[in-house]
């Protein structure tokens, strides 16, 4: 392998780690293995800390491919808790409001989800990396400042029910979508469309383009994998 000329590394990002944290873990070990200060490394698409799954890392000259890779469609599996909301639309924050759920049936869910297929308008989460005047939205929110984000057009190829438990009001879905889609915002909007609320309790990116989660290394396995590679020290 030649990490300077460029390689793709497929990582299954762990829960509660940032995408940059996973990148830094891999980059540090590659750089040490090669005896250099730092190997140029980037990633193709950020995952929230509370999300897991496919994270494509690009090294060396392959970092030029990042923009192209980000245009590929993505597949996610998500678990939504219906009947409640949180400020971040996931479990980063505590529940701030609860809603009725007696009217929610699988049939209603199936019908509502059809309205989210195609080109839709979506407002990003206030707790997101979207920039407002040079500042990240989540930084402004954590400082107690008001954040107003505008809607943008995103494309969703499909939203399918994997499972629905009417007793716990937990809904599992599979989503195939394009660049810029926030699954947290989708959860919020599904809750509203059901005349209730919803937030994410789990999110996994199972595919990015042709790369599936089955193709990915865990960070625990990465050092052993790296030791097994035949590595060129220079381009």
N, C-alpha and C positions, 0 to 999 in steps of 0.2 A: 504494500500500500504506500501511496505517496501523498501525505497529508498537505504538502506544500502545493503540489500540482492540483490537489483537491480530491476529497472523498465525501460521500454522503454517509452519515451515520444515523441509524434509526433507533430512537430511544423511546421506551415506554415511560413517560414522565410520571414520577410518583406523586401521590397525594400530599398536599401542603408544601410542595416545593415550587418555587417560581420557575418559569421557563429559562430565565437567565441563570438561575442557580444550577439547573441541570446542565446547561451549556458550560458554565464555569467549571463544574465537576469534571466533565469530559475533557475540556480544553487543558486544564491543569495537568491531567494525567498523560495526555498526548504530548504536551510540551516537555514534560519531564522525561518521557520515554525517548523523545528525539534529542534531548539535551539542548533545547532552545528556550529562550525566555517566554515566548508566547506564539502559538500557532493561530493564525487568523481563523476565526470561527464565528458563524452566525446561525440563526435558526429561522425556519420558514413557517412563521405563524405562532403567535403567543397563545399559550394555554393558561387559564386562570390557575392560581395556586391550588384551589380546591378541585380542579379537574385533573384527570389522568389521561394517558394514552399517547398517541402517535405524535412525536416531536422529531422533525427532520433537522439534523444538524449538518451544516455544510462547512468544509474546511478549505483553506487556501483559495485557489482560483475558482472553486465551485461555489464560493459565496456569491458570485455573479449570477447564479441560478436562482437565488432566493426569490426574487420578484416573480419569476415564471412559476416556481413551485407554489407560491401563495395564490395563484390564480386557479389552481386545481380545486375540484370539488372535494368536500369533506363529509364524512359520515360520523355521527355521534349517537351514542345511546345515553339517555338521560332519565332520571327518576324525579318526578315532580310530586311535591306534597300539595294537594289541593286544599282549599279552605283557609289559607293563611298567606301572609306576605312578610317579607323582610326588606329592609332598605336596600340591600345589595342584590336582592332576588336569588340569593343562595344562603348557605349556612354560615357565611362569614359574620352575619349579624343575627341577633335574636328576632323572633317574630314580633312584628309591631302592630299587626291587625289580623283579626280572624273574620271569617265570612261563612254564611250558610252553605251547606253542601247536600242537603236532603234531596234536592232536585237533580243532582248529577248522576247520570247513568252512562254506561259504556256507549249506548246508542247516541246520546247527546255529544259525548266526547268525539266519537267518530265523525259526526256531522260537523262539529265545530272545526276540527282539524283540517277539513277540506278547504276552509277559507284561508289557510296559511300556505297553500301551495302556489308557486309561481312567483312573480315579482310582487313584493309587498313593501309597505312603508314600515320602518322599524326605528324606534328611538333607542339609542344605546343606553346601557345602565349608567346611572350617575357615578357609581363606583366602578369606573373603567379607566383604561389608559388613553381615552380620547383627550385630545389637547384643546384647551380653551385659552387663547392668548398666550400660548407657550407653556401653560401649566397643565399637568395631568388632572383630569376630572376627579380621580380618587384622592389626590393630594388636597384639592380645594375642599372636597366634602369632609375630609378628616380634619381640616382646619375650621370647619363650621361655616364655610362660605356657601352661598347659593349657587347651584349649577343648573344651567338651562342648556340642554342639548337638543338639536334639531333632528328630525327624522331623516332617514336616508333609505334609498331603495336597495333591498337585498333580494337575492333569489333563493327560493327553497324548492328543491326538486320533489321531495316527498317527506311526509310526516306520518308515521305508522304507529299504531298502538302495539306494544309488545305484551303488556299486561296491565290490568286495572283491578285493584282491590277495593270494592265498595265499602268495606268495613274500616280500613285505615285511610281511605281516600288517597292512596299512592298510585300514581300513574307512571308507567314505564313506556318510553317512546323511542323510536329510531328516526333520526333526522338526516337527510342528505341535502346539503346546501352549498352555496357559493361563498366567495370571499366576503368578509365583513359582517357575517351573520353572528349575532350574539344569542346563544341558546338561553342565557339567563333572561334576556328580553323576550324571547319567544315564550318562555315559561310564564313570565308576567302577563303577556298578552293572551295566552291561552286561558289563564285564570280569569282575566277580565271578560273574555268571550264566553266563558261558562257562567257569567254573572256571579263570580266568586273570586277567589284569589289563588295564587300558586307561586311556589318558589322551588329551586333546585335543591335536592338532597344528594344527588350524585350526577357526575358528568364524565363521560369517557369519549375521547376522539378515537374511533375505531379504524378510521381510514383517512388518509390524505393523498389524493390522487390514486396511484397504484400501490401505495405503501399501506399495508394493513398492520394491525396491532400484533398479529402473529409473526410479523417480520422484525419486530423491535426487540432490542436488548433492554433488560432492566439495568439500572445503575449498579445494582449489586453484582451483576454478571459482567459489567463492562471491563473492569480491570483484568479479569481472566481472559476475556475475549481479546483485549489489546495485547496481552502477553503472547498470544498465539499467532499474531499477525507478523508477516514478513514486511518490515517497514524500511523504506528508502529514507535515508537521512537527509537527502537534498534533492532538488528538482533536476 
